[in-house]
Amino acid sequence: MKIKKIIISSFIIMCVSIVLGKVLNNWVLSIKICGSIALVCFGLAGTLNGTFISKKRFRSVTSIDKENDKMVRSKITNFAMVVGSTNTILAVIISFLIK
């Protein structure tokens, strides 16, 4: 995916969170939504890029992957990191604004 599409997808998710917080007048819900999405995205990215397993095991698992599989894994990891980062930033901003 191109970075522009990733950022647009991330902002759509963030807007849904903000709208829910405003409509329900519950900004803590927005923080929980953004935080949960960020945690899931960081967990997915960490799993796909081998953060949670040893280097030796990751190398053996990825050595049988085709080049296309590596590209797909890299694209998903990048998408998850951008979405997770922007949602984390939004959760922190909302947290500071409501206090």
CORJO-V180000 format. One record per residue. RES is the residue in one small letter. SS is DSSP state (2 for helix, 1 for strand, 0 for the rest). D_CENTER is the distance of its C-alpha to the mean C-alpha in Angstrom with 2 decimals. Layout:
BEGIN
RES:SS:D_CENTER + RES:SS:D_CENTER
END
This chain:
BEGIN
m:0:14.28 + k:0:15.45 + i:2:13.49 + k:2:15.17 + k:2:13.90 + i:2:10.24 + i:2:10.96 + i:2:13.10 + s:2:10.70 + s:2:8.35 + f:2:11.73 + i:2:12.96 + i:2:10.47 + m:2:11.38 + c:2:14.98 + v:2:15.18 + s:2:14.23 + i:2:16.82 + v:2:19.36 + l:2:19.20 + g:2:19.72 + k:2:22.57 + v:2:24.23 + l:0:24.26 + n:0:24.99 + n:0:22.59 + w:2:20.16 + v:2:19.24 + l:2:17.80 + s:2:15.49 + i:2:14.42 + k:2:13.96 + i:2:11.92 + c:2:9.50 + g:2:9.63 + s:2:9.33 + i:2:6.24 + a:2:4.76 + l:2:7.03 + v:2:6.47 + c:2:3.18 + f:2:5.40 + g:2:8.22 + l:2:7.75 + a:2:7.53 + g:2:10.35 + t:2:12.25 + l:2:12.35 + n:0:13.48 + g:0:15.96 + t:0:15.11 + f:0:16.45 + i:0:19.63 + s:0:22.56 + k:2:23.00 + k:2:26.03 + r:2:24.47 + f:2:21.47 + r:2:24.09 + s:2:26.21 + v:2:23.51 + t:2:22.34 + s:0:25.97 + i:0:26.71 + d:0:23.78 + k:0:24.82 + e:2:23.65 + n:2:21.97 + d:2:19.92 + k:2:18.79 + m:2:17.81 + v:2:15.81 + r:2:13.99 + s:2:13.42 + k:2:12.18 + i:2:9.62 + t:2:8.52 + n:2:8.61 + f:2:6.77 + a:2:3.66 + m:2:4.71 + v:2:5.82 + v:2:3.80 + g:2:2.71 + s:2:6.24 + t:2:7.79 + n:2:7.28 + t:2:8.62 + i:2:11.29 + l:2:12.23 + a:2:12.67 + v:2:14.82 + i:2:16.76 + i:2:17.57 + s:2:18.58 + f:2:20.95 + l:2:22.33 + i:2:23.35 + k:0:25.13
END
